[in-house]
């Protein structure tokens, strides 16, 4: 039966690709990829020859209706992002919602998502947590930080390396310098590292050693127990 598959891809280490993901990508009629050049390398590695079509944040509003119609006409389509699980701070939500609204089956495979290992590695409470993704760059940023300052659950953020210092500085300002912070960088890759400490300590570390690569920040909730080094 035609359907939409949401297929996670590795966030770094290609060995994290699942057998089921490979099998599905080989058998669907089309693969929607965030960046066909990036995904092309992945597909070549696993000898997947299925045709690809571009589906990213700049064109998804225009392509969703067409994809829904193709599935209704009998095609089975898979959606992948450059890394990790589609729709988690990546394109995918609009298409998944449109399929649900049109009674099209959506099948999301389990697989790589950067915030899960970062949360577990942090040593901070993970029984209850809030995933914030990327903070607003300008408009609404202060309002969001003031709201999150009162959050008692562990908070997870994504951040780019060139904005990490600014964000850690804001954590010191709005959450307090002693708030527990864990920064995981380059997860599953050769230079993977996790730096833990207070917001002030982690800020000082990355001020002296500018970061590179993909970054996940895990912040302890208000009144949470400090990380013991």
N, C-alpha and C positions, 0 to 999 in steps of 0.2 A: 504494500500500500504506500502511496506517495506520502512523504512527510518532510519535515525540516529536522535535520540533525544539527545540534550544537556540539562541535568537536573541539575540546581543549588541545592545545599544542604545547610542547615543552617551553619553559621560561628560560632555558639555557642549555641544559644537558639533554641531548637528543635521546638518550636512553630512557628518559621519562615518558616517551611516546608509548601509548598502550597498543597492544595487538588489535584490540577492537577498533580503535581510532583508525589505524592503518587499513584494516579491512573495509570499514565504512567509506573512507576516502577513495578507495579503489573501486567501489561499486556504485556510488551515487552518480547521478547524471551530470551534476555540476558542483563545483566548489566555489563558494563566495569567500574571497580573501581580502583582508584589510589592505595588504600590499602584495601584489602578485609577484613582485621581484623577491621579496623576503620569503614568501611562502613557496615560491618556485624552488628555492634551495632545499627546503624541507621535503617537498614532494619528490624531488630528484633523488635525495638521499634514501628515501624509502621506496623508490621505483614506482611512484604513483603517477599515472599518465592522464588522470581525469582532467577535463578542461576546467580552467579557472575563469572567474569573472570578478572584477573589482567591486568591493562593497565596503565603503569606509564612511567616516563621519561627515564628509563633505558631499557625498552623493546618496546616502542611504534614504533620505526623505523622498528622493525621486525614484529610487529603484524598488522600494518595498512593495508597491502595488503590483509591479511587473513580476516580481519573484512569487508573490502570493498566487497570482494567476497561473504561473508556470506549474506550481505545485498542484493547484486545482486541476490542471490539464493532465496530470499524471506523472510529473517529474518528481524525483527525490533529490533534494538539495542539502548540501552540508555547508555550514558556516564556520569559518575559522578566523582567528585574529593573528597578529604577528607573534604573539606569545601568550600563553595562559588560556583562560576560559573566556570566550566571547561574552559580551554584555557586562563584564565586570570592569568598569572604567574603560571600556572598549565598545565599538559598535556591536549591535546585536539585540538590544532591548526593543527597539522599534519593530524589527522584523518578527521577533518572538511574539510580541503583543498582537501584531497584525494577524499572525497565523492563528493564535488562540481565538481572536475575534471572528475568524473565518472558519472555525471548527477544523483547522488543520492540526494534525498531531505534531507536537514538538517533543523531541527526544534529546535531552541534554546528557552527554556522557560525563562520567566523573573523570577528573584529571587535574593537571597542573593549575594552580592558582597561587600567585606569589604571597598573598597575605596569610595563608594558613601556616606554612613553615615559619614565616617571620613571627607570627603570634606565638607559636609553640616554642620557638627558640628564645623568645624574649625573657622568659621566666616570670612574666606578669600574669595575673589571673586571666584564664581563658574560658571560664565557665559561662561568662556573660561578656559580650564585647560589642562595640559599635564600629562598623566599617564606614569611614568617611570618604575614602578615595582621595581625590585632589581637592585641596582647599581652593576657594575662589581666589583668583589672582589679585583683583582689586575690589570691585564692587561686592559688598556683602562679607568681605573677609573678616573685618573687625567684629561684626555682629555674630558671625559664626564662631569665632574664637571665644567671645564672651559667653556664648551659650554653652560651648563645650567645656569651658573652665569649670562648670558646675556638674559635669557628667561624672558619675561614680563608676561607670563601667570602663573597662580598657578600651582605648580608642586606636583605630588603625588608619593610617594615612598612606597614600602614594605621593612621592615627590620626585622631581627631576634633580640631578646633581647640582646644577647651577642655581637652584632655588633653595637648597637644603639649609644653608647658613641663615638665610632670611627667616625661614620657617622655624628653625630652632630658636632663633632670637625672639620670635613672637611667642613661642612656647614659654620661654623664660619670663617674658613680659606679662602674658595673660594667665598662664598656669602656675607660674612661680618657678624660681631657679632650682628648687629641690624636687620638682616633680620627676618621677621615674620615666626614663626614655630608653628605648632600644631601637637602634638603626641597623637594619639588615640590608646589605648591599651585594649585588651580583649573585643572588641566590642560585644555587646548583652549578655555578660556573667556577672556573679555575681560581679566581681571586675572591671567592665568597668570604664575607666577614660579617660579624655582628658586634656592634659596639654598644655596651650598656652602661648606664650611670644616671646621674641627675641631668636635667636639661642643660644646666650650666656646664657640666663636665663633658657631655657629648658635643655641645657647641664648641667648647675649647679644643676638643680633639679634631673636629673637622675644620676649624679655623686654621689650625696648623698643618693639617693634611687634607687639602681639598679633595672631595670625593669624585668618583667616576662611576658610571654604570647605573643600573636600575635600582631604585631605593624604596624600601618600605619602612615607615616609622611606626612604632608601637608605643603608645603613651599610657601610663598608669592612670586610672581614674582618680578623681578627687578623694583624698584620704586613703588611697591605696598604700599597701606596704612597700617600702623602698626596695629596689633590687639590691641583693647582697652580692658583691663581687667575689 
